[in-house]
Amino acid sequence: MVTKQNKGKHASAKATKKSSPAPRKASSKVPASRPASGAGGKSRVPRDEKGRFVSRAAAGRASGSSPKKPQPSRRRTPKATSQQERLAGYVGRSGRAESMRKELYVARRIPISGGTVRKQEQVASAIADNFTMKEIEGMARLGDDLRVKVGPVPKDNADASFHRKYKKGDRFVITVEDRADKMAVAHEFVHLSRVVDRSRKGVAKTVYRTDRNLVASPEQREGSIGRQLKNAEECATSAETALRVKRLGRPPVYFRDLGDKDPYTGIPKYPYAKDNMVHDRRELRRRADMSEMPRRKSIKGKTAVGMMERNYSRTRISKKKNGDRTAIEVSGRESGRDGHGKRSKKGRASARRGEDSGRDQARPDSRARAVGLPDVRVPGGVRPSPLGAPGEGRPHVRGGDVCML
């Protein structure tokens, strides 16, 4: 039921609708104060009074307001596509080294390329298990001067190889075969550590003379001198590797056929490589009090270097000859030189002591007691031999030296 009052309200509402003006159509011209919206209304492009496009900076100067500074776009962190990052990711998931931190450092700082990621991880774990963090950092400082590759080795029947720098622009290149075990990998990096670590002394440092850029002269790999240097370097490196590793692998060929040969059969005194390696490892792992280190333990850093300097002379491999000189004789001769190939005063003194000791000279009292003779000194003369001809008698003492009469 509609009353008169309600009828009046409806009539007034209709009157207001009729009296309201119709909406005006949007003009094509846009004033400068209200920039037109672009396609879809998402961005506004400023225009001037005549409808021309102007820059935002000009529009801001005209209106008196400063333009907004462009905000830096937030980009996502790119995925790890490099080979080192892929290796680091694999190490984080399936690393087998005793120290995950060291293995990750090796994966990120030492470039390892080629082969499968699993083999690359084996190389990284071998480095982390057999070297200290300080030694690894010293090798990683080489940067682009070091390359580690997994692939075929140019040498026949070799599990790994090490190429040193012989000229400016060369790099240290370590190549590892797929069949190489951890001991072969550690052997090549011991080569590198002997060059890089300047704190090493004596037989623990490389026999090759290098300059400040670790470049060796090419003359050191030629002729008989080159063969003797290579023999000394490989023997010392093989011995230190056997000292360092936790578990022995395949013995290097340098442990084969050691000792003097039998004059009748020509067979060396110690022909078997594995027996020689086990013997030398036991001798190298002796402390200063001659006690042995635990077998299932890797020895690294200064401990390994100190044992190498102290015990290398007792090994069989140190007596391996090339020509007329043994490995330890070449190492002792070259250890007295400084980084520029010049022999220091300390090195000259040690070399003289080594030469004197090689002349089979000893104290008269010790030699005399060893053969059952009293400590007799005959100054300026020789006591005749009771057995007759020279060289057939007992040792006698003359002028403080022991001689055969």
C-alpha positions in Angstrom: 0.0 0.0 0.0 1.5 3.3 -1.1 0.6 6.4 0.9 0.7 10.0 -0.3 3.9 10.6 1.6 5.7 7.7 -0.2 4.4 8.9 -3.5 5.9 12.2 -2.9 9.4 10.6 -2.2 9.3 8.6 -5.4 8.3 11.6 -7.4 11.2 13.7 -6.0 13.7 10.9 -6.7 12.6 10.7 -10.4 12.8 14.5 -10.7 16.5 14.5 -9.5 17.4 11.7 -12.0 15.9 13.7 -14.8 17.5 17.0 -13.7 21.1 15.5 -13.4 23.2 16.3 -16.5 24.5 13.5 -18.8 28.2 12.5 -18.4 30.5 14.2 -20.9 32.6 12.2 -23.3 36.3 12.0 -22.7 38.1 14.4 -25.0 41.0 13.2 -27.1 43.1 16.2 -25.9 44.8 15.5 -22.5 46.0 18.5 -20.4 49.6 18.5 -19.4 48.8 18.3 -15.7 47.0 14.9 -16.2 49.2 12.6 -18.3 47.3 10.1 -20.4 47.5 6.4 -19.6 49.2 4.1 -22.0 47.8 0.9 -23.4 45.9 -1.0 -20.8 46.3 1.9 -18.3 49.4 0.5 -16.8 51.9 3.3 -17.5 51.4 7.0 -17.9 53.3 8.9 -20.5 53.7 12.7 -19.8 52.7 15.2 -22.5 53.0 18.9 -22.9 50.3 21.4 -23.6 50.1 20.6 -27.3 49.9 16.9 -26.6 53.5 16.1 -27.5 55.5 13.4 -25.5 58.0 14.7 -23.1 60.5 13.0 -20.8 59.7 12.4 -17.1 62.5 14.7 -16.0 61.2 17.5 -18.1 57.7 17.0 -16.8 59.0 17.0 -13.3 60.9 20.3 -13.9 57.7 21.8 -15.4 55.5 20.8 -12.4 58.2 21.6 -9.9 58.5 18.1 -8.5 61.7 16.0 -8.7 61.5 12.8 -10.7 61.6 9.5 -9.0 64.9 7.7 -9.0 64.8 4.3 -10.8 64.8 1.5 -8.3 67.4 -1.2 -8.8 65.8 -4.3 -10.2 66.0 -7.3 -7.9 67.4 -10.1 -10.0 67.5 -13.7 -8.8 70.8 -15.2 -8.0 72.0 -17.1 -11.1 72.2 -20.8 -10.8 75.6 -22.4 -10.4 76.5 -23.4 -13.9 80.3 -23.4 -13.7 82.2 -26.6 -13.3 83.6 -25.7 -10.0 80.2 -24.9 -8.5 78.8 -28.1 -9.8 81.6 -30.0 -8.2 81.1 -28.1 -4.9 77.4 -29.0 -5.0 78.3 -32.7 -5.6 80.8 -32.6 -2.7 78.2 -31.1 -0.4 75.9 -34.0 -1.2 78.3 -36.9 -1.6 81.7 -35.8 -0.3 83.9 -38.6 1.1 86.8 -36.7 2.6 87.5 -36.6 6.3 87.1 -32.8 6.4 84.1 -31.5 4.4 85.3 -27.9 4.8 88.7 -28.6 3.2 87.1 -30.6 0.4 84.7 -27.8 -0.4 87.6 -25.3 -0.4 89.5 -27.5 -2.9 86.4 -27.8 -5.1 85.9 -24.1 -5.2 89.5 -22.9 -5.4 91.4 -25.5 -7.4 90.1 -25.9 -11.0 89.4 -29.5 -11.7 88.1 -30.3 -15.2 87.3 -33.2 -17.4 86.0 -36.7 -16.6 83.0 -37.4 -14.4 82.0 -35.4 -11.4 82.5 -38.5 -9.3 86.2 -38.7 -10.4 86.6 -35.0 -9.8 85.3 -35.5 -6.2 87.8 -38.3 -5.7 90.6 -36.0 -6.7 89.4 -33.3 -4.4 89.0 -35.7 -1.5 92.6 -37.1 -2.0 93.9 -33.5 -1.8 91.9 -32.7 1.4 92.9 -36.0 3.1 96.7 -35.7 2.5 97.4 -32.0 2.9 96.8 -29.4 5.6 94.7 -26.3 5.0 97.8 -24.2 4.9 99.4 -26.4 2.2 96.2 -26.4 0.1 95.9 -22.6 0.4 99.5 -22.3 -0.9 98.6 -24.4 -4.0 95.4 -22.5 -4.5 97.2 -19.2 -4.7 98.6 -20.2 -8.0 95.2 -19.3 -9.5 95.3 -19.6 -13.3 98.8 -21.0 -13.2 97.4 -24.3 -12.1 95.2 -26.7 -14.1 94.0 -30.2 -13.0 92.6 -32.4 -15.7 90.9 -35.8 -15.6 91.8 -37.6 -18.8 94.4 -39.6 -20.7 98.0 -39.1 -19.6 100.6 -38.5 -22.4 103.1 -40.9 -20.7 102.7 -44.6 -21.3 101.6 -46.8 -18.3 101.3 -43.8 -16.0 98.3 -43.2 -13.8 99.0 -39.4 -13.5 101.5 -36.8 -14.6 102.9 -33.5 -13.4 104.1 -30.8 -15.8 106.2 -28.0 -14.3 106.8 -24.5 -15.6 109.9 -24.2 -17.9 109.2 -20.8 -19.5 107.2 -17.7 -18.9 103.5 -18.2 -19.7 103.6 -22.0 -18.8 101.2 -23.5 -16.2 101.5 -26.3 -13.7 99.3 -29.0 -15.3 98.3 -32.2 -13.4 96.6 -34.9 -15.4 94.9 -37.8 -13.7 93.7 -41.0 -15.4 90.3 -42.5 -14.6 92.0 -45.6 -13.2 94.3 -43.6 -10.8 93.9 -44.2 -7.1 94.3 -41.6 -4.3 97.9 -42.4 -3.8 98.7 -41.5 -7.5 96.8 -38.2 -7.0 98.7 -37.4 -3.8 102.0 -38.2 -5.6 101.4 -35.4 -8.2 100.3 -32.9 -5.6 103.4 -33.6 -3.5 105.4 -32.6 -6.6 103.5 -29.3 -6.6 103.9 -28.8 -2.9 107.7 -29.3 -3.1 107.8 -26.4 -5.6 105.3 -24.0 -4.0 106.2 -24.4 -0.3 109.2 -22.2 0.2 109.5 -23.2 3.9 110.8 -26.7 2.9 114.4 -27.4 3.3 116.9 -30.1 2.3 115.6 -33.2 0.7 112.0 -32.1 1.3 112.2 -29.3 -1.3 112.4 -29.7 -5.1 115.8 -30.4 -6.7 114.9 -28.1 -9.6 116.2 -24.5 -9.3 113.4 -22.0 -9.9 113.0 -18.2 -10.1 110.6 -16.1 -8.2 107.8 -17.1 -10.6 108.5 -20.8 -10.0 109.9 -21.3 -13.5 112.7 -23.9 -13.9 115.3 -23.5 -16.6 114.9 -25.9 -19.5 118.5 -26.9 -19.3 117.7 -28.9 -16.1 115.8 -31.5 -18.1 118.4 -32.3 -20.7 121.3 -34.7 -20.8 122.6 -36.8 -17.9 122.1 -33.9 -15.5 118.4 -33.9 -16.4 118.1 -37.6 -15.8 119.8 -37.4 -12.5 117.6 -34.6 -11.3 114.5 -36.4 -12.4 115.6 -39.6 -10.6 116.2 -37.6 -7.4 112.9 -35.7 -7.6 110.8 -38.8 -8.3 112.5 -40.8 -5.6 111.9 -38.2 -2.9 108.4 -37.5 -4.1 107.5 -41.3 -4.0 109.0 -41.6 -0.5 107.0 -38.6 0.8 103.8 -39.9 -0.7 104.3 -43.2 1.0 104.9 -41.3 4.2 101.7 -39.2 3.9 98.9 -41.4 2.7 96.6 -43.2 5.1 96.5 -46.3 3.0 99.0 -47.4 0.4 97.9 -47.9 -3.2 99.7 -49.2 -6.2 103.5 -48.7 -5.7 105.2 -46.3 -8.2 107.7 -47.8 -10.6 110.5 -46.0 -8.8 110.3 -48.5 -5.9 111.2 -51.3 -8.2 114.7 -52.9 -8.5 116.5 -51.2 -5.6 119.9 -52.0 -4.1 123.1 -53.2 -5.7 122.9 -55.9 -8.4 124.3 -59.3 -8.0 127.5 -59.5 -10.0 126.6 -63.0 -11.3 122.9 -62.9 -11.8 122.3 -59.2 -12.3 119.3 -59.3 -10.0 118.9 -56.3 -7.6 119.1 -56.9 -3.9 115.5 -55.5 -3.4 113.5 -56.2 -6.6 109.9 -56.0 -5.4 108.3 -52.6 -5.5 105.6 -53.3 -2.8 108.1 -54.7 -0.3 110.4 -51.7 -0.8 107.5 -49.2 -0.4 106.3 -50.8 2.9 109.8 -50.9 4.2 110.5 -47.2 3.4 107.1 -46.1 4.8 107.9 -47.8 8.1 111.4 -46.1 8.2 110.0 -42.7 7.3 107.2 -42.8 9.9 109.6 -43.0 12.8 109.6 -40.3 15.4 112.8 -38.7 16.8 112.8 -41.4 19.5 112.5 -44.1 16.7 109.0 -45.1 17.7 106.6 -45.6 14.8 103.5 -43.6 14.0 100.1 -45.4 13.8 99.6 -47.2 10.5 96.1 -46.1 9.6 96.8 -42.4 9.9 97.7 -39.8 7.4 100.6 -37.5 8.2 100.5 -34.0 6.8 102.1 -30.5 7.0 105.2 -29.8 9.1 105.1 -33.3 10.7 105.5 -35.0 7.3 108.1 -32.6 6.1 110.2 -33.0 9.3 110.0 -36.8 9.1 111.1 -36.6 5.5 114.1 -34.5 6.3 115.1 -36.7 9.2 114.5 -40.2 8.0 114.9 -40.1 4.2 118.5 -41.2 4.3 117.4 -44.6 5.9 115.2 -45.5 3.0 116.0 -47.9 0.1 114.7 -45.6 -2.6 117.1 -42.8 -1.6 120.0 -45.1 -2.8 118.5 -45.5 -6.2 121.1 -44.6 -8.8 121.1 -42.9 -12.1 124.5 -43.0 -13.6 127.1 -42.8 -10.9 125.1 -40.7 -8.4 122.3 -41.8 -6.0 119.1 -39.8 -5.5 120.1 -38.6 -2.0 123.5 -37.4 -3.3 121.8 -35.2 -5.9 119.2 -34.0 -3.4 121.9 -33.1 -0.9 123.9 -31.3 -3.5 121.0 -29.2 -4.8 119.5 -28.5 -1.3 122.4 -26.1 -0.6 121.3 -23.7 -3.3 119.0 -20.7 -2.9 116.0 -19.8 -5.1 118.3 -18.3 -7.8 120.5 -21.4 -8.1 123.4 -19.9 -6.1 124.9 -21.9 -3.3 124.7 -20.2 0.0 127.4 -20.2 2.7 125.4 -22.7 4.7 124.9 -24.9 1.7 128.6 -24.8 0.8 129.4 -25.9 4.4 126.9 -28.7 4.4 128.1 -29.8 1.0 131.7 -30.0 2.2 130.5 -32.0 5.2 128.7 -34.4 2.9 131.7 -34.8 0.7 134.0 -35.4 3.7 131.6 -38.0 5.1 131.6 -39.8 1.7 135.3 -40.4 1.9 134.8 -43.1 4.5 136.6 -41.2 7.2 135.8 -41.9 10.8 137.2 -41.2 14.2 140.2 -43.4 14.9 139.0 -44.6 18.3 135.6 -45.8 17.0 137.1 -47.6 14.0 139.9 -49.1 16.1 137.5 -50.4 18.7 135.2 -51.7 16.0 138.0 -54.0 14.7 139.4 -54.8 18.1 142.5 -52.6 18.1 143.6 -50.2 20.8 143.5 -46.5 20.2 147.0 -46.0 18.8 148.3 -42.9 17.0 151.5 -43.1 15.1 152.4 -39.5 14.0 154.4 -39.1 10.9 154.8 -42.8 10.2 153.1 -46.1 9.2 153.3 -49.2 11.3 154.1 -52.1 9.0 151.4 -54.8 8.5 152.0 -58.0 10.4 150.3 -59.9 7.6 152.7 -58.7 4.8 151.5 -57.1 1.6 149.7 -53.8 1.6 145.9 -54.0 1.6 145.9 -57.3 3.3 146.7 -56.3 6.8 144.5 -54.9 9.6 143.5 -51.3 9.8 146.0 -49.0 11.5 145.9 -45.4 12.6 148.1 -42.8 11.0 147.9 -39.1 11.7 144.4 -39.4 13.2 143.0 -41.3 10.2 142.3 -45.0 9.8 144.0 -46.6 6.8 144.4 -50.1 5.4 148.0 -51.4 5.2 
